[in-house]
Amino acid sequence: MGALIRLDKVSKTYRTGDIEVHAVCGVSLDIGAGEFVAVMGASGSGKSTLMNILGCLDRPTSGRYVLDGVEVSDLDRDQLADLRNRKLGFVFQGFHLLSRTSALENVELPLLYARGLTTAQQRERALRALDLVGLADRADHYPNQLSGGQQQRVAIARALVNEPVLLLADEPTGNLDSRTSVEIMGVFQRLNAQGITILMVTHESDIARHTTRTIVMRDGLIVADAPVRERLDAAVELRRLPPVQPVGP
């Protein structure tokens, strides 16, 4: 398994007036292609800053970041934007769907910047991404016609539509109830089983147990990095949970 992500002594320092905040402090890290990694830590631990660096949304103050063989530190703003569009998919706590746009059209949005795809090819790729998350039959539905879990699935499909090498998920279950959270982790586990590399920030230990590796940060440092023992299987969990009760009058 080759290193898809390689950080070498990466630091990020913010300056506010005369005060320096060391958000990430000399972190070295390798993540292999096909891994499913959770990053955990208290507020202020540096996990969100690390996610922003890995997502090419922020530059490290020092150190090297190599993504899929590309030295990220050497890229200018336009090159970073192109790299994000080609190699990265993002899923957030909020779904960020356009309310007056169908599920299919929401998923197609990143393809507006894709080169060499016809309208028909864009539509086909978006439908394929929706099928990956089990929502091909909801392609024409609008966000207000979908449950919270279905909206997050659309957001995941949108993140997948450009066929990225890395899926970055920032608290993807933060706005969801327990059962729906497990359903979303089931989606991630199925995608990971197909070879998609996933890095997820979460503060929920039970959610992190669905991954294969957990990294814990504190004060800008990695203080723990270990494979997940007794990994949870979302499909098994769902069979044990009580069924959703229909809403009646």
Secondary structure, 3 states (H helix, E strand, C coil): CCEEEEEEEEEEEEEECCEEEEEEEEEEEEEECCCEEEEECCCCCCHHHHHHHHCCCCCCCEEEEEECCEEHHHCCHHHHHHHHHHHEEEECCCCCCCCCCCHHHHHHHHHHHCCCCCHHHHHHHHHHHHHHCCCHHHCCCCHHHCCHHHHHHHHHHHHHCCCCCEEEEECCCCCCCHHHHHHHHHHHHHHHHCCCEEEEECCCHHHHCCCCEEEEEECCEEEEEEECCCCCCHHHHHHHCCCCCCCCC
